[in-house]
Amino acid sequence: MPNDHGYSVRGILHRTVAFFPDHTAVVDESFRYSYAELLDKVRRTAKLYHGLGVRKGDRVALMMLPSANHVVALFAAFELGAIPVALHVRESTPILAKTLARLSPRILVYEATLAQRVAELRP
């Protein structure tokens, strides 16, 4: 097993895939991913983030409910060396707007169920 990932959060997933690719990594009501499937989804999502301009050191705001997709979004940021910032979905809109203004994330990743809330944050 190559040791090019070191002991980073990103490396945790890569090392686990090397040893347990077919073991279950993440489960929610809709999805069940093995570690290999999770890494594949993380890499594809990281490629999408990169296409949107996310680079190492950039902040990626996450406005998501607990789910397998949240895990994918989180690790995709780590995959690029970006800094994921979880936003609390129950926080008030004015506080979220101030938080986003202070963070200046490159992108905001959110679930479709929160689209109306995000629309309120855009101005």
N, C-alpha and C positions, 0 to 999 in steps of 0.2 A: 504494500500500500504506500503510495507516495505521501510524503509528509509536507506537502507544499502549502497546506492551509493553516498550519500552526494551531495554536490553541485559541481560536477566535470563535465567536458565535457562528460565523459562517462555516468555520471548520468543523463544528459539532455535527452539522448536517452531512457534510461531505464524508467525514470519518464514519458516521453511522451507516451511511449508504454503502460504504466499502465492506462493512461487516454484516449488515442486516438488510440488504436491499428489498427483500420481499416481506419483511415484518411490517405490521401496521404502524403507521406513524401518526396519522391524524384521522379522527372520526367526528362527524357531526350528523345532524338529521338527514342531510342530503348527500354527503360525500364520505368516502373512505379511501385514503391514500396510503400506499406503502411508502417506505422511505425513498425508493427509486422513483416512484410516481411523483412524490412531493418534490424531490430535487428537479425533476423534469419541469414541473409546473413553475417552480421558483425560477429556474433559468429562463423559461419563456416569458415570465412576468418581468424579470430583470431586463430582458431584451426590450420589452415594451417600454419600461421606465427609461431606458437609455435612449430609445427613439424619441421620447418626450423631453429629452435634455437633462435627465438626472445623471450626475457624475459623482465620483467619490467625494465625500464630505458634504454633499447637498443634504438638505432635510426633506424627508418625505412624510407628510402628514397623513395619518390613517384615521378615518372616521368610520369605524366598522364595529358591528356587534361581534361577540365571540363566535368564531366559526372556523372551519378549515380554510376558507378563503382569507381570513384574517392572518392565519399562520403563513399562507403563501405570500401575501402582501408584505408581511413583516420580514420574512427571510429573503424576499426579492430585494428589499432595500439593503440588507446585510450583504447580499451577493455582489452588489455594486460598490460596497463600501460607503453607502449613504447612511444617513442617520434617521431611523424611523422614529416618529413622534406620534404616540397614540393620543387621540383626542377623546374625551369622555362624551359619549353621545347624549347624555342626560344634562350636560352643562347648558346654561342659557346661551342663546344666540349672541348677545352682546359680549359675553365672556369668550366664547369661541372666536368671534371676530377679532377681539383684542389679542388673543393668543396667536391666531394665524398671522396677524399683522406683525407681532413681535418675532415670530419664528421665521417668517418669510420662506415657507417651504417651496421647493421647486415644483412639486405637484401635491395635490390632495387626492388621496385614494378613498373612495367611499362606496357604500352599497347603494344599489338602486332604491332601496326602501328609504334612504335618507336624502334622496335627490331634492325634495322640497326644502329640507333644512339647509342643504348646501346652496340652493338658489337664494335663500335669505342671507347667506354669508357673502355672496359674491360682491355686492356693492361695497 
